[in-house]
Amino acid sequence: MQCARTMGTMTDTTDAITRFHLLLSQQGQELLARLAQEDLTPNNELKISTQLRKEYPVQLVLDAITQHQLRLKATVKFSRAMEMFFTKSGLEQSSSEVIAQYRAKRFTNIAQMADFCCGIGGDLIQLANSKSVLAVDKDPLHLEMAKANAKVYSVVDNISCIESDVRDVDLQTIEGVFIDPARRTTEGRLKTGDSEPSVEWCTDLLRQVKNLAIKAAPGIDHETFPSGWELEFIAIGKDLKEAVAWSPSLSNAKRRATILPTGHTMTEKPGPPVNVQMPGQFILDPNPSVTRAGLVEELARQLDAWKIDEKIAFLSSDAPMSSPFGRTLKVIDSLPWNQKQLPHKLKEHDIGVVDIRRRGLAGDVDQFHRSLKLTGSRTATLIMTRAQEKPWALICLDVD
Ligand SMILES: C[S@@+](CC[C@H](N)C(=O)[O-])C[C@H]1O[C@@H](n2cnc3c(N)ncnc32)[C@H](O)[C@@H]1O
């Protein structure tokens, strides 16, 4: 592993790096290991911290407690989180292991990669699993953490790193670039759609390198990328996490929806228009990756289902539907939306707990929920939506 620093650093950055090196020192590691044995809670944090300050420097104790808390949060993203290093913004913006691992597979045939804006190394670790990767970030602390984290995953020998603005990096020997531009700065979140560097700048990298992938927020506008690019929306289970745009050489579809960790994936498949009809006996709520990828009609055709409204992403059928791309519910009542009548209907169906899903209909769900005062014994999903343009309610049960 080599490292090069091409930018000057400010005093506070130097201070952050010095403190990080102390965490990496034997004393820092010992302290982090001690914290891992403690059950640190808001109630006992002061007591534990006071005790540790008698044995270790105050700043080191504070930094170790912060790091320990970040590690605990990171366990939802990384299998080795308790050995890794994070900043708050680095963790928040990092790609989780399951997504980075999935995405890295598409670069299998590319030998020399660059990970632009590598942050704390979420993507870097997986890219470097099987190839040499040049890691670039302008934040020296993130770059140091990326190296430490690459060590945790035993891939540090496959990385070289440059502390630099990505705009200044020479790509002559690089065959592929993955870039995850920042969507927040130390001052906070950037406006929706904005990033540093901008998506336009990232897309323009295609002039220098053929194999390019750009990570984007899941709300990204489909029109952002020129034709020939693939836009993939990735969910972990039912939570939509991110989008990634693949340059033409890496693309094999226009739009794709992927669900991890199972790896179910679907792409556009043009076909006849899907019917719009009133709800039948079953409703399917598509996974958000399918909705964002604009593949609801593809899913309807796969399932022989219909749409309940031209603009609403609920599908319906009179036969039970089973798909990894959506959740099926059994409809027990289907009626025009009437806020006064609905509590009685829910009572008639012996509903005591209700999960309200609102799509395409305005209204204060929380206030309505609070006003229900349900006492029944069954759990239901109440869908508040439109059916053939009419405000509609569907009282549904889970399909076993
Ligand atoms: C979204 S994070 C990267 C997360 C990373 N992919 C991961 O999984 O851990 C973005 C990073 O971009 C860096 N960055 C922002 N603008 C940059 C620029 N112009 N040049 C280099 N790095 C930049 C930030 O310092 C931050 O570490």
Ligand as a Chemical Component Dictionary entry (heavy atoms), coordinates in Angstrom:
data_LIG
# 
_chem_comp.id                   LIG 
_chem_comp.type                 NON-POLYMER 
_chem_comp.pdbx_formal_charge   0 
_chem_comp.three_letter_code    LIG 
# 
loop_
_chem_comp_atom.comp_id 
_chem_comp_atom.atom_id 
_chem_comp_atom.alt_atom_id 
_chem_comp_atom.type_symbol 
_chem_comp_atom.charge 
_chem_comp_atom.model_Cartn_x 
_chem_comp_atom.model_Cartn_y 
_chem_comp_atom.model_Cartn_z 
_chem_comp_atom.pdbx_ordinal 
LIG C1  C1  C 0  -20.560 9.698  0.097  1  
LIG S1  S1  S 1  -18.963 9.724  0.845  2  
LIG C2  C2  C 0  -18.256 8.267  0.194  3  
LIG C3  C3  C 0  -18.717 7.014  0.895  4  
LIG C4  C4  C 0  -17.994 5.765  0.463  5  
LIG N1  N1  N 0  -18.386 5.311  -0.860 6  
LIG C5  C5  C 0  -18.254 4.637  1.438  7  
LIG O1  O1  O 0  -18.956 3.690  1.101  8  
LIG O2  O2  O -1 -17.709 4.709  2.554  9  
LIG C6  C6  C 0  -18.267 11.030 -0.044 10 
LIG C7  C7  C 0  -16.796 11.399 0.217  11 
LIG O3  O3  O 0  -16.447 12.313 -0.831 12 
LIG C8  C8  C 0  -15.402 13.145 -0.381 13 
LIG N2  N2  N 0  -15.339 14.273 -1.338 14 
LIG C9  C9  C 0  -16.270 15.224 -1.566 15 
LIG N3  N3  N 0  -15.870 16.021 -2.563 16 
LIG C10 C10 C 0  -14.674 15.550 -2.994 17 
LIG C11 C11 C 0  -13.773 15.935 -4.015 18 
LIG N4  N4  N 0  -14.036 16.976 -4.794 19 
LIG N5  N5  N 0  -12.642 15.230 -4.171 20 
LIG C12 C12 C 0  -12.360 14.169 -3.368 21 
LIG N6  N6  N 0  -13.178 13.757 -2.389 22 
LIG C13 C13 C 0  -14.324 14.432 -2.198 23 
LIG C14 C14 C 0  -15.807 13.467 1.036  24 
LIG O4  O4  O 0  -14.683 13.831 1.787  25 
LIG C15 C15 C 0  -16.441 12.124 1.497  26 
LIG O5  O5  O 0  -15.497 11.375 2.197  27 
# 
loop_
_chem_comp_bond.comp_id 
_chem_comp_bond.atom_id_1 
_chem_comp_bond.atom_id_2 
_chem_comp_bond.value_order 
_chem_comp_bond.pdbx_ordinal 
LIG C1  S1  SING 1  
LIG S1  C2  SING 2  
LIG S1  C6  SING 3  
LIG C2  C3  SING 4  
LIG C3  C4  SING 5  
LIG C4  N1  SING 6  
LIG C4  C5  SING 7  
LIG C5  O1  DOUB 8  
LIG C5  O2  SING 9  
LIG C6  C7  SING 10 
LIG C7  O3  SING 11 
LIG C7  C15 SING 12 
LIG O3  C8  SING 13 
LIG C8  N2  SING 14 
LIG C8  C14 SING 15 
LIG N2  C9  SING 16 
LIG N2  C13 SING 17 
LIG C9  N3  DOUB 18 
LIG N3  C10 SING 19 
LIG C10 C11 SING 20 
LIG C10 C13 DOUB 21 
LIG C11 N4  SING 22 
LIG C11 N5  DOUB 23 
LIG N5  C12 SING 24 
LIG C12 N6  DOUB 25 
LIG N6  C13 SING 26 
LIG C14 O4  SING 27 
LIG C14 C15 SING 28 
LIG C15 O5  SING 29 
# 
